[in-house]
Amino acid sequence: MKNKIIIYDPPMCCSSGVCGPNPNRTLLDFQDTFKHLVQNGELIERYIITQSPEKFKENPKIIKLIQDQKLKVLPITTVNGDVVKTGSYPTKEELESYLVIRKA
């Protein structure tokens, strides 16, 4: 069974967050890694709060974090429903490490 990664994004002007004349370099790198992982069949999804609010509401941990820390907590990364990172996007190395299934 594969690990499932979900990224809960802050409000953005477009679905990738890399639009406009001066796109954020961190977001560009993240989007490239995200696309690569999706193309390779990994279970990774992204939801933008303004475009998919229902996905945020489905996870009580996400709602609690936003209530406590406001939107500055976004983006939030979860692996199999557990929060693993808040406030910034995971690096390529972090994403790859999240995909490794740990055996107890």
CYANA upper distance limits for C-alpha pairs under 8 A (distance plus 0.5 A):
  2 LYS  CA     42 GLU  CA      8.10
  2 LYS  CA     43 LEU  CA      7.54
  2 LYS  CA     99 LEU  CA      7.58
  2 LYS  CA    101 ILE  CA      7.41
  3 ASN  CA     43 LEU  CA      7.25
  3 ASN  CA     79 VAL  CA      7.01
  3 ASN  CA     80 ASN  CA      6.54
  3 ASN  CA     98 TYR  CA      7.78
  3 ASN  CA     99 LEU  CA      5.99
  3 ASN  CA    100 VAL  CA      7.77
  3 ASN  CA    101 ILE  CA      6.91
  4 LYS  CA     42 GLU  CA      8.25
  4 LYS  CA     43 LEU  CA      5.30
  4 LYS  CA     44 ILE  CA      6.31
  4 LYS  CA     79 VAL  CA      6.04
  4 LYS  CA     80 ASN  CA      5.64
  4 LYS  CA     81 GLY  CA      8.49
  4 LYS  CA     99 LEU  CA      8.02
  5 ILE  CA     43 LEU  CA      6.71
  5 ILE  CA     44 ILE  CA      5.10
  5 ILE  CA     45 GLU  CA      6.88
  5 ILE  CA     77 THR  CA      7.49
  5 ILE  CA     78 THR  CA      6.09
  5 ILE  CA     79 VAL  CA      5.08
  5 ILE  CA     80 ASN  CA      6.95
  5 ILE  CA     98 TYR  CA      7.99
  5 ILE  CA     99 LEU  CA      8.24
  6 ILE  CA     44 ILE  CA      6.17
  6 ILE  CA     45 GLU  CA      5.30
  6 ILE  CA     46 ARG  CA      6.21
  6 ILE  CA     47 TYR  CA      8.17
  6 ILE  CA     77 THR  CA      6.28
  6 ILE  CA     78 THR  CA      5.73
  6 ILE  CA     79 VAL  CA      7.09
  6 ILE  CA     81 GLY  CA      8.43
  7 ILE  CA     44 ILE  CA      8.31
  7 ILE  CA     45 GLU  CA      6.71
  7 ILE  CA     46 ARG  CA      5.14
  7 ILE  CA     47 TYR  CA      6.81
  7 ILE  CA     75 PRO  CA      7.09
  7 ILE  CA     76 ILE  CA      6.20
  7 ILE  CA     77 THR  CA      5.08
  7 ILE  CA     78 THR  CA      7.01
  8 TYR  CA     46 ARG  CA      6.45
  8 TYR  CA     47 TYR  CA      5.56
  8 TYR  CA     48 ILE  CA      6.58
  8 TYR  CA     49 ILE  CA      7.52
  8 TYR  CA     56 PHE  CA      7.77
  8 TYR  CA     74 LEU  CA      7.22
  8 TYR  CA     75 PRO  CA      5.82
  8 TYR  CA     76 ILE  CA      5.51
  8 TYR  CA     77 THR  CA      6.87
  9 ASP  CA     46 ARG  CA      7.37
  9 ASP  CA     47 TYR  CA      6.26
  9 ASP  CA     48 ILE  CA      5.02
  9 ASP  CA     49 ILE  CA      6.62
  9 ASP  CA     74 LEU  CA      6.37
  9 ASP  CA     75 PRO  CA      5.08
  9 ASP  CA     76 ILE  CA      7.31
 10 PRO  CA     48 ILE  CA      6.38
 10 PRO  CA     49 ILE  CA      6.28
 10 PRO  CA     50 THR  CA      8.29
 10 PRO  CA     71 LEU  CA      7.26
 10 PRO  CA     74 LEU  CA      5.79
 10 PRO  CA     75 PRO  CA      6.28
 11 PRO  CA     48 ILE  CA      6.51
 11 PRO  CA     49 ILE  CA      6.19
 11 PRO  CA     50 THR  CA      6.04
 12 MET  CA     16 SER  CA      8.47
 12 MET  CA     17 GLY  CA      6.07
 12 MET  CA     48 ILE  CA      7.58
 12 MET  CA     50 THR  CA      8.16
 13 CYS  CA     17 GLY  CA      6.88
 13 CYS  CA     19 CYS  CA      7.85
 14 CYS  CA     18 VAL  CA      7.92
 14 CYS  CA     19 CYS  CA      7.13
 15 SER  CA     48 ILE  CA      7.85
 16 SER  CA     31 GLN  CA      7.24
 17 GLY  CA     23 PRO  CA      8.17
 17 GLY  CA     27 LEU  CA      7.19
 18 VAL  CA     23 PRO  CA      5.43
 18 VAL  CA     24 ASN  CA      7.00
 18 VAL  CA     27 LEU  CA      6.79
 18 VAL  CA     28 LEU  CA      6.54
 18 VAL  CA     31 GLN  CA      8.45
 19 CYS  CA     23 PRO  CA      6.22
 23 PRO  CA     27 LEU  CA      7.98
 23 PRO  CA     28 LEU  CA      7.61
 24 ASN  CA     28 LEU  CA      6.78
 25 ARG  CA     29 ASP  CA      6.73
 26 THR  CA     30 PHE  CA      6.59
 26 THR  CA     89 TYR  CA      8.13
 27 LEU  CA     31 GLN  CA      6.38
 27 LEU  CA     89 TYR  CA      8.21
 28 LEU  CA     32 ASP  CA      6.76
 29 ASP  CA     33 THR  CA      6.84
 30 PHE  CA     34 PHE  CA      6.48
 30 PHE  CA     89 TYR  CA      7.49
 30 PHE  CA     90 PRO  CA      7.91
 30 PHE  CA     91 THR  CA      7.36
 30 PHE  CA     92 LYS  CA      7.68
 31 GLN  CA     35 LYS  CA      6.57
 32 ASP  CA     36 HIS  CA      6.73
 33 THR  CA     37 LEU  CA      6.70
 33 THR  CA     92 LYS  CA      6.63
 34 PHE  CA     38 VAL  CA      6.72
 34 PHE  CA     44 ILE  CA      7.99
 35 LYS  CA     39 GLN  CA      6.56
 36 HIS  CA     40 ASN  CA      6.77
 37 LEU  CA     41 GLY  CA      7.02
 37 LEU  CA     42 GLU  CA      5.88
 37 LEU  CA     43 LEU  CA      8.50
 37 LEU  CA     44 ILE  CA      7.79
 38 VAL  CA     42 GLU  CA      5.82
 38 VAL  CA     43 LEU  CA      7.46
 38 VAL  CA     44 ILE  CA      6.94
 42 GLU  CA     99 LEU  CA      8.45
 47 TYR  CA     51 GLN  CA      7.75
 47 TYR  CA     52 SER  CA      6.32
 47 TYR  CA     55 LYS  CA      7.46
 47 TYR  CA     56 PHE  CA      8.38
 48 ILE  CA     52 SER  CA      6.21
 48 ILE  CA     53 PRO  CA      7.90
 49 ILE  CA     53 PRO  CA      5.47
 49 ILE  CA     56 PHE  CA      7.38
 52 SER  CA     56 PHE  CA      7.71
 53 PRO  CA     57 LYS  CA      6.94
 54 GLU  CA     58 GLU  CA      6.80
 55 LYS  CA     59 ASN  CA      7.70
 56 PHE  CA     60 PRO  CA      8.50
 56 PHE  CA     62 ILE  CA      6.74
 56 PHE  CA     63 ILE  CA      7.03
 57 LYS  CA     62 ILE  CA      8.07
 57 LYS  CA     63 ILE  CA      6.80
 59 ASN  CA     63 ILE  CA      7.12
 59 ASN  CA     81 GLY  CA      8.25
 60 PRO  CA     64 LYS  CA      6.59
 61 LYS  CA     65 LEU  CA      6.74
 61 LYS  CA     83 VAL  CA      8.22
 62 ILE  CA     66 ILE  CA      6.79
 62 ILE  CA     76 ILE  CA      8.18
 63 ILE  CA     67 GLN  CA      6.59
 64 LYS  CA     68 ASP  CA      6.57
 65 LEU  CA     69 GLN  CA      6.31
 65 LEU  CA     70 LYS  CA      7.83
 65 LEU  CA     73 VAL  CA      7.49
 66 ILE  CA     70 LYS  CA      5.01
 66 ILE  CA     71 LEU  CA      6.39
 66 ILE  CA     73 VAL  CA      6.97
 66 ILE  CA     74 LEU  CA      8.36
 69 GLN  CA     73 VAL  CA      6.33
 72 LYS  CA     87 GLY  CA      6.83
 73 VAL  CA     86 THR  CA      6.08
 73 VAL  CA     87 GLY  CA      5.09
 74 LEU  CA     86 THR  CA      6.61
 74 LEU  CA     87 GLY  CA      5.46
 74 LEU  CA     88 SER  CA      7.46
 75 PRO  CA     86 THR  CA      6.33
 75 PRO  CA     87 GLY  CA      5.80
 75 PRO  CA     88 SER  CA      6.14
 75 PRO  CA     89 TYR  CA      6.76
 76 ILE  CA     83 VAL  CA      7.53
 76 ILE  CA     84 VAL  CA      8.31
 76 ILE  CA     85 LYS  CA      6.30
 76 ILE  CA     86 THR  CA      4.96
 76 ILE  CA     87 GLY  CA      6.95
 76 ILE  CA     88 SER  CA      7.90
 76 ILE  CA     89 TYR  CA      8.20
 77 THR  CA     83 VAL  CA      6.37
 77 THR  CA     84 VAL  CA      6.24
 77 THR  CA     85 LYS  CA      5.59
 77 THR  CA     86 THR  CA      6.84
 77 THR  CA     89 TYR  CA      8.09
 77 THR  CA     90 PRO  CA      7.97
 78 THR  CA     82 ASP  CA      5.52
 78 THR  CA     83 VAL  CA      4.78
 78 THR  CA     84 VAL  CA      5.93
 78 THR  CA     85 LYS  CA      7.62
 79 VAL  CA     83 VAL  CA      7.05
 79 VAL  CA     84 VAL  CA      7.16
 79 VAL  CA     98 TYR  CA      7.25
 85 LYS  CA     89 TYR  CA      8.33
 85 LYS  CA     90 PRO  CA      7.74
 90 PRO  CA     94 GLU  CA      6.11
 90 PRO  CA     95 LEU  CA      6.60
 91 THR  CA     95 LEU  CA      6.69
 92 LYS  CA     96 GLU  CA      6.67
 93 GLU  CA     97 SER  CA      6.66
 94 GLU  CA     98 TYR  CA      6.72
 95 LEU  CA     99 LEU  CA      7.01
 96 GLU  CA    100 VAL  CA      7.41
